[in-house]
């Protein structure tokens, strides 16, 4: 059970493909318009339940509960040693030497 007040992420279909505007690109028309949003859960629930959240800006949204305590999982990739050399070069050009 996920308690009221927890930070969560929801998912909601805003428009089905058949409801999409006629001027959108053909590949876009073939998929639904989806929304993911984060906020504070307004009632106890389980993953998969239809819930209401309050966002940090005070908006109220409804959708399917998909995650508790969501966080960013992306990164900028693996370490690239060449970037260290480039950094030193740029600092030398801009500031007249190493700025470590």
VEXZAPA-695718 format. One line per field, with one value per residue (C-alpha): x, y, z; residue number from 1; residue in one letter. Coordinates in Angstrom, 3 decimals, m for minus. Layout:
! VEXZAPA-695718
px	[X;...]
py	[Y;...]
pz	[Z;...]
num	[NUM;...]
residuo	[A;...]
//
This chain:
! VEXZAPA-695718
px	[0.000;1.332;0.325;m1.299;1.332;3.999;5.864;4.669;4.485;1.296;0.533;m2.498;m3.656;m4.719;m5.844;m6.336;m4.859;m8.315;m8.656;m5.362;m5.465;m5.493;m2.465;m0.031;2.521;1.336;3.589;2.378;m1.276;m0.695;0.084;m1.807;m0.853;0.431;1.222;3.498;3.408;4.764;3.177;1.928;m0.539;m3.937;m5.184;m3.734;m3.323;m1.515;0.542;m1.911;m4.721;m6.371;m5.277;m5.182;m1.967;m1.124;1.896;4.510;2.804;m0.528;m2.255;m4.467;m4.059;m5.465;m3.905;m2.641;m0.114;3.097;5.954;6.733;9.602;10.499;13.970;15.982;17.742;19.540;23.193;25.690;27.336;30.717;33.834;35.632;39.315;39.719;37.383;39.965;42.509;39.939;39.023;42.663;42.976;39.815;40.821;44.228;42.696;40.083;41.989;45.667;46.584;45.326;42.432;42.214]
py	[0.000;3.417;6.086;9.441;12.185;10.007;11.430;9.438;9.386;8.840;8.080;9.144;8.933;12.451;11.660;8.357;8.119;8.661;11.931;13.444;16.654;16.082;18.334;16.319;14.146;10.716;8.796;10.979;10.319;6.595;6.809;8.232;11.532;10.492;12.349;11.432;13.670;13.656;14.845;14.032;11.163;12.321;8.927;5.538;3.362;0.513;0.561;0.395;2.216;5.331;8.123;11.867;13.798;17.366;18.662;20.995;23.857;23.046;21.476;18.436;15.594;12.087;9.047;5.514;5.193;3.802;4.622;5.678;8.098;8.538;9.755;10.569;7.498;9.090;10.017;11.514;8.233;6.713;8.684;10.087;10.763;13.032;15.535;16.169;17.224;19.396;21.016;21.966;23.353;25.456;26.825;27.716;29.540;31.370;32.109;31.873;28.594;25.664;26.631;23.426]
pz	[0.000;m0.980;1.495;0.869;0.575;m1.091;m4.116;m7.154;m10.941;m12.916;m16.553;m18.553;m22.165;m23.174;m26.755;m28.539;m32.067;m33.580;m31.636;m32.827;m34.893;m38.672;m39.264;m37.102;m38.944;m40.055;m37.635;m34.755;m35.624;m35.128;m31.400;m28.431;m26.808;m23.381;m20.167;m17.300;m14.248;m10.710;m7.513;m4.055;m3.822;m2.550;m1.295;m0.311;m3.416;m5.156;m8.347;m11.254;m9.438;m10.884;m8.514;m7.979;m7.347;m6.493;m8.407;m6.923;m8.743;m7.076;m10.098;m9.551;m12.042;m12.324;m13.907;m13.379;m10.564;m12.071;m9.667;m6.105;m5.408;m9.102;m9.978;m13.077;m14.441;m17.389;m17.420;m19.834;m20.775;m20.011;m19.123;m22.197;m21.417;m24.442;m22.799;m20.080;m22.702;m24.450;m21.124;m20.524;m24.053;m23.773;m20.369;m21.772;m24.731;m22.682;m19.488;m20.448;m18.747;m16.709;m14.451;m12.411]
num	[1;2;3;4;5;6;7;8;9;10;11;12;13;14;15;16;17;18;19;20;21;22;23;24;25;26;27;28;29;30;31;32;33;34;35;36;37;38;39;40;41;42;43;44;45;46;47;48;49;50;51;52;53;54;55;56;57;58;59;60;61;62;63;64;65;66;67;68;69;70;71;72;73;74;75;76;77;78;79;80;81;82;83;84;85;86;87;88;89;90;91;92;93;94;95;96;97;98;99;100]
residuo	[X;X;X;X;X;X;X;X;X;X;X;X;X;X;X;X;X;X;X;X;X;X;X;X;X;X;X;X;X;X;X;X;X;X;X;X;X;X;X;X;X;X;X;X;X;X;X;X;X;X;X;X;X;X;X;X;X;X;X;X;X;X;X;X;X;X;X;X;X;X;X;X;X;X;X;X;X;X;X;X;X;X;X;X;X;X;X;X;X;X;X;X;X;X;X;X;X;X;X;X]
//
